[in-house]
Amino acid sequence: MYIIAIAWLYVALMAAISDTTVVGGVLTFVFMGALPMSLFLWLFGTPARRRKLREKSAHIDSETQQYESSEDQ
């Protein structure tokens, strides 16, 4: 996933450098490179974030159950 992001940012940077004005280059990089890549990484990172949240929740639940079972004894 990250290789795609790096390659696309490289392409966007080359397009921005070849622009005739500085403002055009910056806008090209932002709207063709940075914003689409941030959206791409956010969307494709969602499963990993959900998995991490589920694991964290499961870990907290198991700790809570262990604590409650030790109180009963």
C-alpha positions as CSV (number, residue, x, y, z in Angstrom):
1,M,0.0,0.0,0.0
2,Y,2.8,2.4,0.8
3,I,4.6,1.8,-2.4
4,I,1.5,3.0,-4.3
5,A,1.4,6.2,-2.2
6,I,5.1,6.9,-2.7
7,A,4.9,6.3,-6.4
8,W,1.8,8.6,-6.8
9,L,3.4,11.3,-4.7
10,Y,6.5,11.1,-6.9
11,V,4.3,11.5,-10.1
12,A,2.4,14.4,-8.5
13,L,5.7,16.0,-7.5
14,M,7.1,15.7,-11.0
15,A,3.9,17.2,-12.4
16,A,4.1,20.1,-9.9
17,I,7.7,20.8,-10.8
18,S,6.9,20.9,-14.5
19,D,4.2,23.5,-13.9
20,T,5.0,27.0,-15.2
21,T,4.2,28.9,-12.0
22,V,5.0,28.3,-8.3
23,V,1.4,28.7,-7.3
24,G,0.3,26.3,-10.0
25,G,2.9,23.8,-8.9
26,V,1.8,24.0,-5.3
27,L,-1.8,23.7,-6.2
28,T,-1.1,20.8,-8.5
29,F,0.8,19.0,-5.8
30,V,-1.8,19.6,-3.1
31,F,-4.9,18.7,-5.3
32,M,-3.3,16.0,-7.4
33,G,-1.0,14.5,-4.8
34,A,-1.5,15.2,-1.1
35,L,-5.3,15.3,-0.8
36,P,-6.0,12.1,-2.9
37,M,-3.2,10.3,-1.1
38,S,-4.5,11.2,2.3
39,L,-7.9,10.0,1.3
40,F,-6.5,6.8,-0.1
41,L,-4.4,6.0,3.0
42,W,-7.3,6.8,5.3
43,L,-9.7,4.5,3.3
44,F,-7.3,1.6,2.9
45,G,-6.1,2.0,6.5
46,T,-9.7,1.6,7.9
47,P,-9.5,-2.3,8.2
48,A,-6.2,-2.1,10.1
49,R,-7.7,0.6,12.5
50,R,-10.8,-1.5,13.1
51,R,-8.7,-4.6,13.8
52,K,-6.5,-2.8,16.2
53,L,-9.5,-1.3,18.0
54,R,-11.1,-4.8,18.2
55,E,-7.9,-6.3,19.7
56,K,-7.6,-3.5,22.2
57,S,-11.2,-4.0,23.2
58,A,-10.8,-7.7,23.5
59,H,-7.7,-7.2,25.7
60,I,-9.5,-4.8,28.0
61,D,-12.5,-7.2,28.2
62,S,-10.2,-10.1,29.1
63,E,-8.4,-8.0,31.8
64,T,-11.8,-7.0,33.2
65,Q,-13.0,-10.6,33.4
66,Q,-9.7,-11.7,35.1
67,Y,-10.1,-8.9,37.6
68,E,-13.7,-9.8,38.3
69,S,-13.0,-13.5,38.7
70,S,-10.2,-12.7,41.2
71,E,-12.5,-10.6,43.3
72,D,-15.0,-13.5,43.6
73,Q,-12.5,-15.8,45.2
